[in-house]
Every structure is written in structure tokens, then in C-alpha cells.
Amino acid sequence: MALPKAMRLKGHRAFDHIHKNSVKYYGKLMTLKIARSNPNILISHKNIDSLENLKIAIAISKKVSKKAVLRNKIRRLLQDWLFKNFGEEKNHKPYWLLVNLKAGVSFSDRIKLLEEFQHLIYKSGLFK
């Protein structure tokens, strides 16, 4: 199950905001960037009903895998974990989350990938 459309983050201005104003958490396999939301940036995307909610973007480079199928499987794996552990009732945190996977991450290490993802999410304080 993919994330609801209201939770997706899009637009280059939103990503610029995250890169400039975020707190970064580094792991061996990925980097998490978390920034306070700036709803004014997203008004042009006509997503007005959920401007104050948590927004998420998962960026997976072609250096991870040349095949889009594998990159999408990794993205869905992380999205599913996040959606199962962060339901609609908790979706009122005004933060934007950007997950960047580092080059060399393979889908065969998905247990390690999920463990690190979970560790970084809890380390960030996004979940209590």
C-alpha cells in the first residue's frame, strides 16, 4: 500500500527548503533530512486540506540500481513501513521528511535497510 497522496512531498521549492533548513541524520545506507514544514510553498499544488501534515519524499538514485523496478520496490518497502507505523491518526506533525538512499544499497539487504530506517526515524524524534 502506497502513501496517501496527501503525505507525498513534491516541488523543487519544497526540496530546496528541506536542503537548506533541515536537521540531518546519517546512517550507513541512507540519510534522513527533516525540516519544519512551510505550507506557503505547497499552496500552488492545490493540496490545501493537508498543508500542516507530515509530508514525505523518498529519493533513490540510479546509482542504487539502474532498474526502476528495483528502485520502486525499495521505495514501496520504506513507504509501507512508514504507513504501517505512522497512520492517519498521527499524521498531524508539521514536518517534511526526505529520505536519500546512498549508492551501493541493494534490495537483498532489505532487513538491514528497514532496521536502519526505523533507527533513524526514532532517533529523529518523529515517532515517540
MMTF fields as JSON, N, C-alpha, C and O atoms, coordinates in Angstrom:
{
  "mmtfVersion": "1.0.0",
  "mmtfProducer": "UNKNOWN",
  "numBonds": 511,
  "numAtoms": 512,
  "numGroups": 128,
  "numChains": 1,
  "numModels": 1,
  "chainsPerModel": [1],
  "groupsPerChain": [128],
  "chainIdList": ["A"],
  "bondAtomList": [4, 2, 8, 6, 12, 10, 16, 14, 20, 18, 24, 22, 28, 26, 32, 30, 36, 34, 40, 38, 44, 42, 48, 46, 52, 50, 56, 54, 60, 58, 64, 62, 68, 66, 72, 70, 76, 74, 80, 78, 84, 82, 88, 86, 92, 90, 96, 94, 100, 98, 104, 102, 108, 106, 112, 110, 116, 114, 120, 118, 124, 122, 128, 126, 132, 130, 136, 134, 140, 138, 144, 142, 148, 146, 152, 150, 156, 154, 160, 158, 164, 162, 168, 166, 172, 170, 176, 174, 180, 178, 184, 182, 188, 186, 192, 190, 196, 194, 200, 198, 204, 202, 208, 206, 212, 210, 216, 214, 220, 218, 224, 222, 228, 226, 232, 230, 236, 234, 240, 238, 244, 242, 248, 246, 252, 250, 256, 254, 260, 258, 264, 262, 268, 266, 272, 270, 276, 274, 280, 278, 284, 282, 288, 286, 292, 290, 296, 294, 300, 298, 304, 302, 308, 306, 312, 310, 316, 314, 320, 318, 324, 322, 328, 326, 332, 330, 336, 334, 340, 338, 344, 342, 348, 346, 352, 350, 356, 354, 360, 358, 364, 362, 368, 366, 372, 370, 376, 374, 380, 378, 384, 382, 388, 386, 392, 390, 396, 394, 400, 398, 404, 402, 408, 406, 412, 410, 416, 414, 420, 418, 424, 422, 428, 426, 432, 430, 436, 434, 440, 438, 444, 442, 448, 446, 452, 450, 456, 454, 460, 458, 464, 462, 468, 466, 472, 470, 476, 474, 480, 478, 484, 482, 488, 486, 492, 490, 496, 494, 500, 498, 504, 502, 508, 506],
  "bondOrderList": [1, 1, 1, 1, 1, 1, 1, 1, 1, 1, 1, 1, 1, 1, 1, 1, 1, 1, 1, 1, 1, 1, 1, 1, 1, 1, 1, 1, 1, 1, 1, 1, 1, 1, 1, 1, 1, 1, 1, 1, 1, 1, 1, 1, 1, 1, 1, 1, 1, 1, 1, 1, 1, 1, 1, 1, 1, 1, 1, 1, 1, 1, 1, 1, 1, 1, 1, 1, 1, 1, 1, 1, 1, 1, 1, 1, 1, 1, 1, 1, 1, 1, 1, 1, 1, 1, 1, 1, 1, 1, 1, 1, 1, 1, 1, 1, 1, 1, 1, 1, 1, 1, 1, 1, 1, 1, 1, 1, 1, 1, 1, 1, 1, 1, 1, 1, 1, 1, 1, 1, 1, 1, 1, 1, 1, 1, 1],
  "groupList": [{"groupName": "MET", "atomNameList": ["N", "CA", "C", "O"], "elementList": ["N", "C", "C", "O"], "formalChargeList": [0, 0, 0, 0], "bondAtomList": [1, 0, 2, 1, 3, 2], "bondOrderList": [1, 1, 2], "singleLetterCode": "M", "chemCompType": "L-PEPTIDE LINKING"}, {"groupName": "ALA", "atomNameList": ["N", "CA", "C", "O"], "elementList": ["N", "C", "C", "O"], "formalChargeList": [0, 0, 0, 0], "bondAtomList": [1, 0, 2, 1, 3, 2], "bondOrderList": [1, 1, 2], "singleLetterCode": "A", "chemCompType": "L-PEPTIDE LINKING"}, {"groupName": "LEU", "atomNameList": ["N", "CA", "C", "O"], "elementList": ["N", "C", "C", "O"], "formalChargeList": [0, 0, 0, 0], "bondAtomList": [1, 0, 2, 1, 3, 2], "bondOrderList": [1, 1, 2], "singleLetterCode": "L", "chemCompType": "L-PEPTIDE LINKING"}, {"groupName": "PRO", "atomNameList": ["N", "CA", "C", "O"], "elementList": ["N", "C", "C", "O"], "formalChargeList": [0, 0, 0, 0], "bondAtomList": [1, 0, 2, 1, 3, 2], "bondOrderList": [1, 1, 2], "singleLetterCode": "P", "chemCompType": "L-PEPTIDE LINKING"}, {"groupName": "LYS", "atomNameList": ["N", "CA", "C", "O"], "elementList": ["N", "C", "C", "O"], "formalChargeList": [0, 0, 0, 0], "bondAtomList": [1, 0, 2, 1, 3, 2], "bondOrderList": [1, 1, 2], "singleLetterCode": "K", "chemCompType": "L-PEPTIDE LINKING"}, {"groupName": "ARG", "atomNameList": ["N", "CA", "C", "O"], "elementList": ["N", "C", "C", "O"], "formalChargeList": [0, 0, 0, 0], "bondAtomList": [1, 0, 2, 1, 3, 2], "bondOrderList": [1, 1, 2], "singleLetterCode": "R", "chemCompType": "L-PEPTIDE LINKING"}, {"groupName": "GLY", "atomNameList": ["N", "CA", "C", "O"], "elementList": ["N", "C", "C", "O"], "formalChargeList": [0, 0, 0, 0], "bondAtomList": [1, 0, 2, 1, 3, 2], "bondOrderList": [1, 1, 2], "singleLetterCode": "G", "chemCompType": "PEPTIDE LINKING"}, {"groupName": "HIS", "atomNameList": ["N", "CA", "C", "O"], "elementList": ["N", "C", "C", "O"], "formalChargeList": [0, 0, 0, 0], "bondAtomList": [1, 0, 2, 1, 3, 2], "bondOrderList": [1, 1, 2], "singleLetterCode": "H", "chemCompType": "L-PEPTIDE LINKING"}, {"groupName": "PHE", "atomNameList": ["N", "CA", "C", "O"], "elementList": ["N", "C", "C", "O"], "formalChargeList": [0, 0, 0, 0], "bondAtomList": [1, 0, 2, 1, 3, 2], "bondOrderList": [1, 1, 2], "singleLetterCode": "F", "chemCompType": "L-PEPTIDE LINKING"}, {"groupName": "ASP", "atomNameList": ["N", "CA", "C", "O"], "elementList": ["N", "C", "C", "O"], "formalChargeList": [0, 0, 0, 0], "bondAtomList": [1, 0, 2, 1, 3, 2], "bondOrderList": [1, 1, 2], "singleLetterCode": "D", "chemCompType": "L-PEPTIDE LINKING"}, {"groupName": "ILE", "atomNameList": ["N", "CA", "C", "O"], "elementList": ["N", "C", "C", "O"], "formalChargeList": [0, 0, 0, 0], "bondAtomList": [1, 0, 2, 1, 3, 2], "bondOrderList": [1, 1, 2], "singleLetterCode": "I", "chemCompType": "L-PEPTIDE LINKING"}, {"groupName": "ASN", "atomNameList": ["N", "CA", "C", "O"], "elementList": ["N", "C", "C", "O"], "formalChargeList": [0, 0, 0, 0], "bondAtomList": [1, 0, 2, 1, 3, 2], "bondOrderList": [1, 1, 2], "singleLetterCode": "N", "chemCompType": "L-PEPTIDE LINKING"}, {"groupName": "SER", "atomNameList": ["N", "CA", "C", "O"], "elementList": ["N", "C", "C", "O"], "formalChargeList": [0, 0, 0, 0], "bondAtomList": [1, 0, 2, 1, 3, 2], "bondOrderList": [1, 1, 2], "singleLetterCode": "S", "chemCompType": "L-PEPTIDE LINKING"}, {"groupName": "VAL", "atomNameList": ["N", "CA", "C", "O"], "elementList": ["N", "C", "C", "O"], "formalChargeList": [0, 0, 0, 0], "bondAtomList": [1, 0, 2, 1, 3, 2], "bondOrderList": [1, 1, 2], "singleLetterCode": "V", "chemCompType": "L-PEPTIDE LINKING"}, {"groupName": "TYR", "atomNameList": ["N", "CA", "C", "O"], "elementList": ["N", "C", "C", "O"], "formalChargeList": [0, 0, 0, 0], "bondAtomList": [1, 0, 2, 1, 3, 2], "bondOrderList": [1, 1, 2], "singleLetterCode": "Y", "chemCompType": "L-PEPTIDE LINKING"}, {"groupName": "THR", "atomNameList": ["N", "CA", "C", "O"], "elementList": ["N", "C", "C", "O"], "formalChargeList": [0, 0, 0, 0], "bondAtomList": [1, 0, 2, 1, 3, 2], "bondOrderList": [1, 1, 2], "singleLetterCode": "T", "chemCompType": "L-PEPTIDE LINKING"}, {"groupName": "GLU", "atomNameList": ["N", "CA", "C", "O"], "elementList": ["N", "C", "C", "O"], "formalChargeList": [0, 0, 0, 0], "bondAtomList": [1, 0, 2, 1, 3, 2], "bondOrderList": [1, 1, 2], "singleLetterCode": "E", "chemCompType": "L-PEPTIDE LINKING"}, {"groupName": "GLN", "atomNameList": ["N", "CA", "C", "O"], "elementList": ["N", "C", "C", "O"], "formalChargeList": [0, 0, 0, 0], "bondAtomList": [1, 0, 2, 1, 3, 2], "bondOrderList": [1, 1, 2], "singleLetterCode": "Q", "chemCompType": "L-PEPTIDE LINKING"}, {"groupName": "TRP", "atomNameList": ["N", "CA", "C", "O"], "elementList": ["N", "C", "C", "O"], "formalChargeList": [0, 0, 0, 0], "bondAtomList": [1, 0, 2, 1, 3, 2], "bondOrderList": [1, 1, 2], "singleLetterCode": "W", "chemCompType": "L-PEPTIDE LINKING"}],
  "groupTypeList": [0, 1, 2, 3, 4, 1, 0, 5, 2, 4, 6, 7, 5, 1, 8, 9, 7, 10, 7, 4, 11, 12, 13, 4, 14, 14, 6, 4, 2, 0, 15, 2, 4, 10, 1, 5, 12, 11, 3, 11, 10, 2, 10, 12, 7, 4, 11, 10, 9, 12, 2, 16, 11, 2, 4, 10, 1, 10, 1, 10, 12, 4, 4, 13, 12, 4, 4, 1, 13, 2, 5, 11, 4, 10, 5, 5, 2, 2, 17, 9, 18, 2, 8, 4, 11, 8, 6, 16, 16, 4, 11, 7, 4, 3, 14, 18, 2, 2, 13, 11, 2, 4, 1, 6, 13, 12, 8, 12, 9, 5, 10, 4, 2, 2, 16, 16, 8, 17, 7, 2, 10, 14, 4, 12, 6, 2, 8, 4],
  "groupIdList": [1, 2, 3, 4, 5, 6, 7, 8, 9, 10, 11, 12, 13, 14, 15, 16, 17, 18, 19, 20, 21, 22, 23, 24, 25, 26, 27, 28, 29, 30, 31, 32, 33, 34, 35, 36, 37, 38, 39, 40, 41, 42, 43, 44, 45, 46, 47, 48, 49, 50, 51, 52, 53, 54, 55, 56, 57, 58, 59, 60, 61, 62, 63, 64, 65, 66, 67, 68, 69, 70, 71, 72, 73, 74, 75, 76, 77, 78, 79, 80, 81, 82, 83, 84, 85, 86, 87, 88, 89, 90, 91, 92, 93, 94, 95, 96, 97, 98, 99, 100, 101, 102, 103, 104, 105, 106, 107, 108, 109, 110, 111, 112, 113, 114, 115, 116, 117, 118, 119, 120, 121, 122, 123, 124, 125, 126, 127, 128],
  "secStructList": [7, 7, 7, 7, 4, 4, 4, 5, 7, 7, 7, 2, 2, 2, 2, 2, 2, 2, 2, 2, 2, 7, 3, 3, 3, 3, 7, 1, 1, 3, 3, 3, 3, 3, 3, 3, 7, 7, 2, 2, 2, 2, 4, 4, 4, 6, 7, 4, 4, 4, 6, 6, 1, 7, 3, 3, 3, 3, 3, 3, 7, 6, 6, 6, 7, 1, 7, 2, 2, 2, 2, 2, 2, 2, 2, 2, 2, 2, 2, 2, 2, 2, 2, 2, 2, 1, 7, 4, 4, 4, 7, 7, 7, 7, 3, 3, 3, 3, 3, 3, 3, 7, 6, 6, 7, 7, 4, 4, 4, 2, 2, 2, 2, 2, 2, 2, 2, 2, 2, 2, 2, 2, 2, 2, 6, 1, 7, 7],
  "xCoordList": [0.85, 0.0, 0.894, 1.773, 0.686, 1.486, 0.95, -0.148, 1.749, 1.333, 0.177, 0.107, -0.722, -1.785, -1.183, -0.111, -1.87, -1.36, -1.098, -0.201, -1.865, -1.706, -0.361, 0.104, 0.27, 1.533, 2.745, 3.864, 2.548, 3.673, 4.16, 3.376, 5.452, 6.075, 6.543, 7.16, 6.259, 6.686, 6.969, 6.513, 7.73, 8.062, 9.485, 9.926, 10.196, 11.603, 11.776, 12.801, 10.805, 10.935, 10.85, 11.513, 10.047, 9.952, 11.277, 11.731, 11.896, 13.172, 14.28, 15.153, 14.255, 15.232, 15.094, 16.092, 13.846, 13.593, 14.166, 14.777, 13.97, 14.481, 16.007, 16.604, 16.641, 18.101, 18.706, 19.77, 18.045, 18.59, 18.257, 19.05, 17.109, 16.6, 16.422, 15.65, 17.098, 16.806, 17.836, 18.961, 17.393, 18.286, 18.57, 17.65, 19.843, 20.232, 20.609, 21.235, 20.22, 20.552, 21.189, 20.584, 22.415, 23.185, 23.258, 23.425, 23.132, 23.316, 24.244, 24.678, 24.549, 25.419, 24.73, 25.385, 23.419, 22.684, 21.87, 21.518, 21.569, 20.691, 20.923, 21.606, 20.34, 20.363, 18.929, 18.167, 18.565, 17.246, 17.425, 18.32, 16.586, 16.566, 15.158, 14.187, 15.055, 13.752, 13.751, 14.641, 12.735, 12.602, 11.17, 10.231, 11.018, 9.683, 9.009, 9.65, 7.735, 7.029, 6.885, 6.897, 6.751, 6.488, 5.304, 5.498, 4.081, 2.892, 2.751, 2.111, 3.334, 3.208, 3.809, 3.37, 4.802, 5.44, 4.482, 4.508, 3.642, 2.785, 1.431, 0.663, 1.118, -0.196, -0.415, -1.541, 0.634, 0.482, 0.128, -0.324, 0.328, -0.003, -1.45, -1.868, -2.209, -3.639, -3.915, -4.866, -3.068, -3.202, -3.538, -2.92, -4.501, -4.758, -5.255, -4.967, -5.986, -6.573, -5.553, -5.86, -4.36, -3.383, -2.031, -0.988, -2.043, -0.787, 0.03, 1.259, -0.635, 0.078, 0.504, 1.103, 0.223, 0.547, 1.98, 2.677, 2.396, 3.7, 3.728, 2.797, 4.793, 4.99, 6.296, 7.268, 6.314, 7.448, 7.879, 7.052, 9.2, 9.767, 10.888, 11.723, 10.906, 11.962, 12.678, 12.105, 13.939, 14.734, 15.733, 16.527, 15.683, 16.591, 17.299, 16.669, 18.595, 19.398, 19.539, 19.361, 19.855, 20.146, 21.439, 21.71, 22.237, 23.456, 23.125, 23.936, 21.938, 21.497, 21.174, 21.608, 20.414, 20.084, 19.695, 18.976, 20.169, 19.804, 18.351, 17.731, 17.811, 16.458, 15.436, 15.506, 14.498, 13.452, 12.593, 12.067, 12.449, 11.649, 12.228, 11.485, 13.537, 14.165, 14.098, 13.868, 14.3, 14.204, 12.793, 12.618, 11.787, 10.401, 10.069, 9.287, 10.648, 10.428, 10.988, 10.352, 12.179, 12.779, 11.923, 11.678, 11.471, 10.629, 9.339, 8.926, 8.707, 7.464, 7.701, 6.859, 8.829, 9.165, 9.241, 8.677, 9.937, 10.061, 8.722, 8.373, 7.974, 6.672, 5.709, 4.978, 5.706, 4.818, 5.144, 4.238, 6.428, 6.805, 6.341, 5.789, 6.563, 6.176, 4.663, 4.171, 3.929, 2.478, 1.897, 0.924, 2.479, 2.001, 2.273, 1.48, 3.392, 3.784, 3.412, 3.583, 2.915, 2.57, 1.251, 1.222, 0.163, -1.152, -1.743, -1.139, -2.922, -3.624, -3.89, -3.87, -4.139, -4.446, -3.238, -3.406, -2.031, -0.818, -0.271, 0.809, -0.974, -0.444, -0.693, -1.19, -0.356, -0.557, 0.723, 0.67, 1.848, 3.124, 3.556, 3.646, 3.821, 4.156, 5.628, 6.385, 6.022, 7.395, 7.409, 6.453, 8.531, 8.79, 9.982, 10.99, 9.886, 10.917, 11.425, 10.641, 12.748, 13.384, 14.325, 15.216, 14.137, 14.985, 15.814, 15.263, 17.144, 18.052, 18.816, 19.512, 18.698, 19.481, 20.85, 20.983, 21.863, 23.225, 23.489, 22.836, 24.451, 24.825, 25.362, 26.005, 25.097, 25.583, 24.588, 24.869, 23.43, 22.401, 21.728, 21.301, 21.631, 20.965, 19.663, 19.517, 18.746, 17.447, 17.552, 16.664, 18.633, 18.792, 19.053, 18.874, 19.466, 19.719, 18.513, 18.678, 17.303, 16.141, 15.914, 15.325, 16.355, 16.221, 17.116, 16.689, 18.352, 19.257, 18.719, 18.803, 18.17, 17.623, 16.474, 16.427, 15.552, 14.427, 14.872, 14.336, 15.852, 16.35, 16.969, 16.721, 17.78, 18.403, 17.363, 17.437, 16.403, 15.338, 14.575, 14.321, 14.213, 13.5, 14.356, 13.855, 15.629, 16.537, 16.635, 16.559, 16.803, 16.936, 15.632, 15.655, 14.501, 13.202, 13.034, 12.63, 13.336, 13.195, 14.229, 13.937, 15.422, 16.492, 16.096, 16.45, 15.363, 14.967, 13.894, 13.704, 13.192, 12.125, 10.793, 9.842, 10.714, 9.469, 8.396, 7.212, 8.829, 7.961, 8.396, 9.58, 7.457, 7.786, 7.577, 7.795],
  "yCoordList": [-1.18, 0.0, 1.24, 1.364, 2.132, 3.348, 4.409, 4.29, 5.435, 6.527, 7.285, 7.399, 7.796, 8.623, 9.831, 10.307, 10.313, 11.431, 12.65, 13.44, 12.813, 13.965, 13.949, 14.996, 12.779, 12.686, 12.867, 12.995, 12.88, 12.999, 14.433, 15.38, 14.57, 15.88, 16.049, 15.142, 17.201, 17.416, 18.892, 19.755, 19.159, 20.523, 20.884, 20.598, 21.502, 21.819, 22.831, 22.812, 23.713, 24.681, 23.983, 24.393, 22.939, 22.171, 21.467, 21.431, 20.906, 20.227, 21.222, 20.921, 22.394, 23.432, 23.829, 24.016, 23.957, 24.298, 23.228, 23.551, 21.975, 20.884, 20.904, 20.779, 21.058, 21.048, 22.193, 22.03, 23.337, 24.499, 24.509, 25.009, 23.971, 24.153, 22.862, 22.833, 21.81, 20.518, 20.129, 20.629, 19.215, 18.51, 17.175, 16.488, 16.806, 15.613, 14.483, 14.702, 13.277, 12.065, 11.099, 10.736, 10.691, 9.876, 8.431, 8.146, 7.534, 6.113, 5.571, 6.301, 4.285, 3.669, 3.529, 3.593, 3.338, 3.077, 4.261, 4.313, 5.215, 6.317, 7.552, 7.517, 8.641, 9.914, 10.403, 10.365, 10.863, 11.449, 12.938, 13.363, 13.721, 15.169, 15.532, 15.219, 16.202, 16.58, 18.082, 18.626, 18.745, 20.19, 20.534, 19.802, 21.653, 22.157, 22.483, 22.97, 22.218, 22.464, 23.957, 24.777, 24.277, 25.633, 25.554, 25.435, 25.618, 25.393, 26.363, 26.031, 27.546, 28.523, 28.005, 28.391, 27.14, 26.589, 25.67, 25.626, 24.941, 23.93, 24.444, 23.685, 25.693, 26.219, 26.089, 25.858, 26.234, 26.147, 24.735, 24.557, 23.726, 22.346, 21.983, 20.842, 22.957, 22.791, 21.614, 20.855, 21.489, 20.44, 21.098, 20.792, 21.989, 22.904, 22.19, 22.651, 21.09, 20.431, 19.777, 19.544, 19.473, 18.768, 19.478, 18.824, 20.802, 21.551, 21.38, 21.437, 21.174, 21.09, 19.674, 19.479, 18.692, 17.308, 16.96, 17.732, 15.79, 15.256, 14.98, 14.387, 15.407, 15.149, 14.384, 14.642, 13.443, 12.538, 12.453, 12.443, 12.391, 12.119, 11.102, 11.247, 10.091, 9.078, 9.136, 8.821, 9.544, 9.701, 8.556, 8.336, 7.832, 6.712, 6.947, 6.987, 7.1, 7.419, 6.226, 5.079, 6.502, 5.435, 4.72, 3.635, 5.308, 4.641, 3.456, 2.543, 3.472, 2.344, 1.168, 0.042, 1.436, 0.423, 1.124, 2.123, 0.601, 1.168, 0.844, 1.541, -0.205, -0.66, 0.07, 0.032, 0.727, 1.446, 0.502, 0.898, -0.736, -1.711, -1.939, -1.982, -2.083, -2.298, -1.044, -1.131, 0.121, 1.367, 1.542, 1.977, 1.207, 1.325, 0.314, 0.62, -0.875, -1.865, -1.365, -1.508, -0.777, -0.227, 0.92, 1.015, 1.787, 2.918, 2.424, 2.936, 1.438, 0.893, 0.218, 0.308, -0.454, -1.095, -0.059, -0.263, 1.046, 2.098, 2.794, 3.094, 3.051, 3.684, 2.805, 3.301, 1.518, 0.606, 0.578, 0.592, 0.538, 0.54, 1.83, 1.812, 2.947, 4.232, 4.329, 4.836, 3.845, 3.929, 3.033, 3.411, 1.862, 0.955, 1.516, 1.31, 2.225, 2.71, 4.164, 4.665, 4.831, 6.239, 6.463, 6.964, 6.09, 6.113, 7.504, 8.492, 7.56, 8.825, 9.563, 10.793, 8.816, 9.475, 10.23, 11.148, 9.854, 10.521, 11.499, 12.056, 11.711, 12.485, 13.983, 14.633, 14.523, 15.949, 16.639, 17.691, 16.069, 16.688, 17.546, 17.059, 18.815, 19.72, 19.611, 20.573, 18.456, 18.254, 17.71, 17.098, 17.959, 17.366, 16.455, 16.835, 15.261, 14.24, 13.872, 13.565, 13.906, 13.475, 12.333, 12.481, 11.201, 10.025, 9.863, 9.722, 9.881, 9.665, 8.38, 8.251, 7.426, 6.202, 6.431, 7.093, 5.882, 6.017, 4.982, 3.94, 5.288, 4.364, 3.07, 3.082, 1.969, 0.682, -0.094, -1.226, 0.492, -0.202, -1.2, -0.844, -2.442, -3.438, -3.878, -3.804, -4.325, -4.746, -6.028, -6.326, -6.799, -8.041, -7.773, -8.669, -6.572, -6.197, -5.492, -4.558, -5.925, -5.156, -5.19, -4.253, -6.222, -6.247, -5.172, -4.432, -5.089, -4.036, -2.662, -1.724, -2.549, -1.285, -0.827, 0.334, -1.735, -1.387, -1.096, -0.196, -1.856, -1.605, -0.219, 0.506, 0.149, 1.475, 2.573, 3.606, 2.36, 3.337, 3.562, 4.701, 2.471, 2.568, 3.266, 4.113, 2.922, 3.539, 5.049, 5.824, 5.469, 6.896, 7.656, 8.8, 7.019, 7.672, 7.883, 8.964, 6.874, 7.029, 7.989, 8.74, 7.969, 8.878, 10.334, 11.229, 10.559, 11.915, 12.473, 13.688, 11.6, 12.048, 12.216, 12.736, 11.788, 11.888, 10.968, 11.304, 9.819, 8.902, 8.923, 9.061, 8.79, 8.743, 7.353, 7.094],
  "zCoordList": [0.0, 0.0, 0.0, 0.852, -0.917, -1.022, -0.066, 0.479, 0.117, 0.979, 0.337, -0.887, 1.157, 0.592, -0.105, 0.268, -1.105, -1.883, -1.01, -1.306, 0.052, 0.931, 1.658, 2.11, 1.776, 2.503, 1.603, 2.1, 0.288, -0.626, -0.694, -0.638, -0.814, -0.934, -2.364, -2.924, -2.968, -4.338, -4.565, -3.815, -5.614, -5.985, -5.607, -4.494, -6.512, -6.264, -5.14, -4.458, -4.928, -3.822, -2.473, -1.52, -2.385, -1.144, -0.855, 0.289, -1.9, -1.707, -1.373, -0.559, -1.986, -1.636, -0.177, 0.519, 0.29, 1.691, 2.622, 3.641, 2.277, 3.111, 3.138, 4.207, 1.992, 1.943, 2.76, 3.357, 2.79, 3.495, 4.987, 5.784, 5.38, 6.745, 7.525, 8.484, 7.151, 7.778, 8.827, 8.864, 9.67, 10.587, 9.922, 9.478, 9.852, 9.104, 10.047, 11.084, 9.671, 10.408, 9.413, 8.405, 9.715, 8.78, 9.235, 10.421, 8.291, 8.515, 7.453, 6.563, 7.547, 6.549, 5.203, 4.163, 5.21, 3.981, 3.473, 2.295, 4.357, 3.959, 4.801, 5.825, 4.345, 5.057, 5.177, 4.21, 6.372, 6.598, 6.813, 7.544, 6.185, 6.391, 6.817, 6.129, 7.967, 8.498, 8.729, 9.383, 8.178, 8.32, 8.729, 8.417, 9.427, 9.726, 8.41, 7.479, 8.335, 7.081, 6.819, 7.737, 5.554, 5.107, 4.15, 2.94, 4.673, 3.848, 2.674, 1.676, 2.781, 1.694, 0.395, -0.688, 0.492, -0.7, -1.459, -2.689, -0.734, -1.361, -1.824, -2.416, -1.576, -1.957, -3.458, -3.898, -4.243, -5.696, -6.16, -7.291, -5.302, -5.67, -5.34, -5.533, -4.843, -4.548, -3.611, -3.799, -2.609, -1.61, -0.276, 0.744, -0.281, 0.818, 2.072, 3.177, 1.948, 3.112, 4.025, 5.194, 3.551, 4.393, 4.425, 4.46, 4.413, 4.384, 5.663, 5.621, 6.795, 8.077, 8.441, 9.499, 7.615, 7.935, 7.562, 6.904, 7.996, 7.622, 6.131, 5.586, 5.472, 4.048, 3.884, 4.594, 2.947, 2.801, 1.349, 0.438, 1.149, -0.169, 0.014, 0.907, -0.819, -0.786, -2.123, -3.166, -2.075, -3.291, -3.379, -2.465, -4.49, -4.705, -6.033, -7.09, -5.961, -7.132, -8.07, -7.66, -9.314, -10.263, -9.896, -10.41, -9.018, -8.564, -7.655, -7.503, -7.054, -6.24, -7.158, -6.914, -8.207, -9.206, -10.493, -10.477, -11.59, -12.886, -13.228, -14.031, -12.625, -12.935, -12.067, -10.838, -12.716, -11.998, -11.162, -10.122, -11.61, -10.88, -9.482, -8.501, -9.39, -8.081, -7.212, -6.006, -7.826, -7.056, -6.51, -5.372, -7.312, -6.862, -5.762, -4.861, -5.824, -4.754, -3.437, -2.392, -3.482, -2.259, -1.737, -0.535, -2.627, -2.226, -1.582, -0.541, -2.194, -1.626, -0.283, 0.61, -0.131, 1.138, 2.266, 3.341, 2.014, 3.027, 3.261, 4.403, 2.196, 2.344, 3.138, 3.995, 2.861, 3.582, 5.07, 5.903, 5.412, 6.825, 7.477, 8.577, 6.804, 7.363, 7.516, 8.523, 6.525, 6.574, 7.672, 8.326, 7.878, 8.926, 10.318, 11.236, 10.479, 11.793, 12.045, 13.156, 11.041, 11.175, 10.456, 9.332, 11.109, 10.482, 10.376, 10.796, 9.812, 9.6, 10.915, 10.949, 11.998, 13.266, 13.831, 14.633, 13.423, 13.902, 12.865, 13.061, 11.797, 10.677, 10.837, 9.917, 11.985, 12.192, 12.64, 13.275, 12.322, 12.66, 11.481, 10.354, 11.736, 10.621, 10.199, 10.327, 9.705, 9.269, 7.85, 7.374, 7.198, 5.89, 6.027, 6.622, 5.486, 5.594, 4.207, 3.308, 4.041, 2.802, 3.129, 3.965, 2.48, 2.662, 1.401, 0.309, 1.54, 0.414, 0.652, 1.659, -0.259, -0.155, -0.762, -1.791, -0.118, -0.609, -1.692, -1.751, -2.541, -3.613, -3.011, -1.961, -3.676, -3.216, -2.369, -1.974, -2.081, -1.317, -2.243, -3.342, -1.805, -2.644, -1.984, -0.764, -2.783, -2.279, -1.468, -0.669, -1.661, -0.906, 0.574, 1.398, 0.924, 2.313, 2.922, 3.708, 2.571, 2.992, 4.499, 5.038, 5.194, 6.653, 7.265, 8.152, 6.792, 7.27, 6.908, 7.701, 5.713, 5.245, 6.144, 6.55, 6.456, 7.323, 8.755, 9.402, 9.252, 10.605, 10.712, 11.675, 9.713, 9.75, 9.581, 10.248, 8.7, 8.502, 9.801, 10.193, 10.462, 11.728, 12.78, 13.519, 12.855, 13.826, 13.601, 14.555, 12.347, 12.065, 12.321, 12.775, 12.029, 12.292, 13.793, 14.22, 14.595, 16.045, 16.613, 17.543, 16.065, 16.503, 16.242, 17.01, 15.155, 14.803, 15.727, 15.792, 16.44, 17.322, 16.616, 17.201, 15.38, 14.633, 15.229, 15.244, 15.711, 16.447, 17.904, 18.211, 18.764, 20.208, 20.724, 21.907]
}
